Amino acid sequence: MGQKIPKSESNSLVPIFAGGGTRLPAHIGILAALNEMNIKFDRIVGVSGGSIISSFYASGKSLDDIRKIALSTDFEQFKGFSLLSLLRNGGLCSGDKFETWLDQQLDGARFDDLPLDLHVVATDVKSGKPVVFDRRHTPMVKVSTAVRYSMSIPLIFAFKPYEKHLMVDGSILSEDALHRDWAEDGTPVVCFRLRGDGDEKPIDTSGLFPVVNYVLLLIRAFMTTISREYVNDKFWHSTVVVNTGNTSPVDFQLSQEDKLRLFRAGYNTAMDVVPAKILRSSNVKGFMASA
């Protein structure tokens, strides 16, 4: 099991919670481990499903409160099956219900209201480039709106326009878009990625109009493939991969047992791996400073 980081090395990283879809409890487990190891930070980066947990933490909610929300919320309520929406807006549901729910959880907070610096990363599908929402660039944008942009899982949630951009899930971005100097002072980043083995839960494709379930199969295969992407060698020292087993990123029917297993996976992986990542990052930072 991992070890506590000396307090002299606190505030020495920027955590990035990348992707994950509905596997939110894994990110909560990671946060619990960071807290137990005395790792403090004043900014956090969220991408796709990871932006949900990041927004809760940046708003000042306690880990206990975040865990209660994740364990008690039925995420099935946010999934829709409108073929008309799919044809018109690129997704089976609008995502409006999720955005309203999140806005209520965050008390309508805008980026300028948050006690911690939060960076939410989404993708402009027109250019394939990242769009960053944070206190500096979008202080008056509601956090719930930015998170809604970032977790626009293709074909499930409709694309959303923002200024000249057409927003879609941030998890389809390349690693270069995430591994940047977020604090602009050389503070190392640690990117937490969730990787699954593939969901084998059956999806019924029989019936008169099976097209929706075919779309769900396609989405599940696409999101699982993204989570299995290899980590670029140059980013390996600052990446922590959490194995989430056979839980799909688009499983909206997670049981309590599934959620607790995901929490433990995030917690145990962070406790085991993060101390070595912190030590290496500190050594690299020190070497660069003396060069």
C-alpha positions in Angstrom: 0.0 0.0 0.0 1.1 3.6 -0.6 2.7 6.0 1.8 2.0 9.5 3.1 3.9 12.2 1.2 5.9 14.6 3.4 4.1 17.9 4.0 7.1 19.7 2.5 6.1 18.3 -0.9 2.4 19.2 -0.6 0.8 21.4 -3.3 3.2 20.0 -5.7 0.9 18.6 -8.4 -2.1 19.4 -10.6 -4.4 16.3 -10.8 -6.1 15.7 -14.2 -9.2 13.5 -14.0 -9.5 12.3 -17.6 -12.5 10.5 -19.1 -14.2 7.7 -17.3 -17.8 8.2 -18.5 -20.2 6.9 -15.8 -17.4 5.3 -13.7 -17.3 8.4 -11.4 -16.6 6.5 -8.1 -13.1 5.7 -9.3 -12.2 9.4 -9.4 -13.6 9.8 -5.9 -11.4 6.9 -4.7 -8.4 8.7 -6.2 -9.3 11.9 -4.4 -9.6 10.0 -1.1 -6.2 8.6 -1.6 -4.6 12.0 -2.4 -6.2 13.4 0.7 -4.9 10.5 2.9 -1.4 11.0 1.5 -1.4 14.7 2.5 -1.2 15.7 -1.1 -2.8 19.2 -1.4 -3.5 21.2 -4.6 -5.2 24.5 -5.4 -6.3 23.6 -8.9 -7.8 20.6 -10.7 -8.4 19.6 -14.3 -11.5 17.7 -15.4 -12.2 16.0 -18.7 -15.5 14.2 -19.7 -16.8 12.2 -16.8 -13.8 13.3 -14.7 -15.1 16.9 -15.0 -18.1 16.0 -12.9 -16.1 14.9 -9.9 -13.6 17.7 -10.4 -16.4 20.3 -10.4 -17.8 19.0 -7.1 -14.3 19.1 -5.5 -13.5 22.6 -6.8 -16.8 23.8 -5.5 -15.7 23.0 -1.9 -17.8 19.9 -1.3 -16.3 17.4 1.1 -15.3 13.9 -0.1 -18.0 12.4 2.0 -20.6 14.6 0.3 -19.3 13.8 -3.2 -19.3 10.1 -2.4 -22.9 10.2 -1.2 -24.0 12.0 -4.4 -22.2 9.4 -6.6 -23.6 6.4 -4.7 -27.1 7.7 -4.4 -27.7 9.2 -7.9 -29.3 7.0 -10.5 -27.6 8.1 -13.7 -30.1 6.2 -15.8 -32.3 9.3 -15.5 -29.9 11.2 -17.7 -30.0 8.8 -20.6 -32.5 9.4 -23.4 -33.6 7.5 -26.5 -34.8 10.0 -29.1 -33.9 9.1 -32.7 -35.1 12.6 -33.7 -32.5 14.1 -31.4 -29.8 11.8 -32.8 -30.6 12.9 -36.3 -30.9 16.6 -35.6 -28.3 17.1 -32.8 -25.9 14.1 -33.0 -27.0 12.5 -29.7 -29.8 10.3 -28.4 -30.6 12.9 -25.7 -30.1 16.6 -25.2 -28.2 16.4 -21.9 -30.3 19.2 -20.5 -31.6 17.2 -17.6 -28.1 16.3 -16.5 -27.0 20.0 -16.8 -30.0 21.1 -14.7 -29.2 18.5 -12.0 -25.5 19.4 -11.9 -26.3 23.1 -11.7 -28.5 22.4 -8.7 -25.8 20.4 -7.0 -23.3 23.3 -7.6 -25.8 26.0 -6.5 -25.5 27.7 -9.8 -21.8 28.3 -9.4 -19.8 30.0 -12.1 -16.0 29.6 -12.5 -15.3 32.9 -10.8 -17.3 31.6 -7.7 -15.2 28.5 -7.1 -12.7 28.3 -4.1 -10.3 26.2 -6.2 -9.1 26.8 -9.8 -11.0 24.4 -12.0 -10.1 23.8 -15.7 -12.7 21.9 -17.7 -11.6 20.6 -21.1 -13.9 19.9 -24.0 -13.4 19.3 -27.7 -14.4 21.5 -30.6 -15.5 18.9 -33.1 -15.1 21.4 -36.0 -11.4 21.9 -35.4 -10.5 18.8 -33.3 -8.9 21.2 -30.8 -9.4 21.6 -27.1 -11.5 24.4 -25.6 -10.7 25.2 -21.9 -13.2 26.7 -19.5 -11.8 28.2 -16.3 -11.6 31.3 -14.2 -9.3 33.1 -16.6 -11.0 32.4 -19.9 -14.6 32.0 -18.9 -15.2 33.4 -15.4 -18.9 34.0 -15.9 -19.7 30.7 -17.6 -21.7 28.3 -15.4 -19.6 25.3 -14.3 -22.5 23.0 -15.1 -22.6 24.2 -18.7 -18.9 23.6 -19.2 -19.1 20.1 -17.7 -22.1 19.4 -20.0 -19.8 20.3 -23.0 -17.0 18.2 -21.7 -19.0 15.0 -21.1 -20.9 15.1 -24.5 -20.3 11.4 -25.2 -20.7 11.0 -29.0 -24.1 9.7 -30.1 -25.4 9.6 -26.5 -25.5 13.4 -25.7 -26.2 16.0 -28.4 -23.4 18.2 -29.6 -23.7 21.7 -28.2 -22.7 25.0 -29.8 -20.5 27.5 -27.9 -19.5 30.7 -29.6 -17.9 29.5 -32.9 -17.3 26.0 -31.5 -19.4 22.8 -31.6 -18.7 21.0 -28.4 -18.2 17.3 -27.8 -16.6 15.0 -25.3 -13.1 16.0 -24.1 -11.9 12.5 -23.8 -11.3 12.2 -27.5 -8.5 14.7 -27.3 -4.8 13.7 -27.7 -2.7 13.5 -24.6 -0.8 16.6 -25.7 -3.9 18.7 -25.0 -3.9 17.6 -21.3 -0.3 17.4 -20.3 0.5 21.1 -20.1 1.8 23.4 -17.5 -1.6 24.2 -16.0 -0.3 26.3 -13.1 2.2 28.1 -15.4 5.0 27.7 -12.8 6.4 24.3 -13.6 4.1 22.4 -11.1 4.0 18.8 -12.4 0.8 17.3 -13.5 -0.5 13.8 -12.9 -3.1 12.5 -15.3 -5.5 9.8 -13.9 -6.9 7.7 -16.7 -9.5 4.9 -16.4 -8.9 1.8 -18.5 -11.5 -1.0 -18.8 -11.4 -4.6 -20.1 -14.7 -4.3 -21.9 -18.3 -4.6 -20.8 -19.8 -8.0 -21.6 -23.3 -7.2 -20.4 -25.8 -8.2 -23.1 -27.6 -5.6 -25.1 -30.7 -6.9 -26.8 -30.7 -6.2 -30.5 -33.9 -8.2 -31.3 -37.2 -6.6 -31.8 -38.9 -4.6 -34.5 -36.7 -1.4 -34.2 -33.3 -2.4 -32.7 -31.5 0.6 -34.1 -31.1 2.3 -30.6 -29.5 -0.7 -29.1 -27.2 -1.0 -32.1 -26.2 2.6 -31.5 -25.5 1.8 -27.8 -23.3 -1.1 -28.9 -21.3 1.2 -31.1 -21.0 3.8 -28.4 -19.8 1.2 -25.9 -17.2 -0.2 -28.3 -16.0 3.3 -29.2 -15.6 4.5 -25.6 -14.0 1.3 -24.5 -11.5 1.6 -27.4 -10.6 5.1 -26.3 -9.9 4.0 -22.7 -7.6 1.3 -24.0 -5.4 3.6 -25.9 -1.7 3.3 -25.1 0.0 6.0 -23.1 2.6 7.9 -25.0 6.1 7.2 -23.6 6.8 10.9 -23.0 3.8 11.1 -20.7 4.1 7.8 -18.9 6.0 9.4 -15.9 3.0 11.7 -15.3 0.1 9.2 -16.0 -1.6 6.9 -13.5 -3.8 4.2 -15.2 -6.7 2.8 -13.1 -8.0 -0.6 -14.3 -11.8 -0.5 -13.9 -12.3 -4.1 -15.0 -15.3 -4.9 -17.2 -17.3 -1.8 -16.3 -18.2 0.2 -19.4 -17.8 4.0 -19.6 -21.4 4.2 -20.7 -23.0 1.9 -18.1 -25.8 4.0 -16.7 -27.1 1.1 -14.5 -24.2 0.7 -12.1 -25.1 -1.2 -9.0 -24.0 -0.2 -5.5 -21.5 -3.0 -5.6 -20.1 -1.8 -9.0 -19.7 1.7 -7.6 -17.9 0.6 -4.5 -15.6 -1.6 -6.5 -14.7 1.3 -8.7 -14.1 3.5 -5.7 -11.7 0.9 -4.3 -9.9 0.5 -7.7 -9.2 4.3 -7.8 -8.2 4.4 -4.2 -5.9 1.4 -4.2 -4.2 2.4 -7.5 -3.5 5.9 -6.3 -2.2 4.7 -3.0 0.2 2.3 -4.7 1.4 4.4 -7.7 1.2 8.1 -6.8 4.1 8.3 -4.3 6.5 7.1 -7.0 5.1 9.5 -9.5 5.4 12.4 -7.1 9.0 11.5 -6.2 9.9 11.3 -9.9 8.1 14.5 -10.8 9.8 16.4 -7.9 13.2 15.1 -9.1 12.5 16.2 -12.6 11.4 19.6 -11.5 14.5 20.0 -9.3 16.8 19.0 -12.2 15.1 21.4 -14.6 15.5 24.3 -12.0 19.2 23.7 -11.6 19.9 23.2 -15.3 
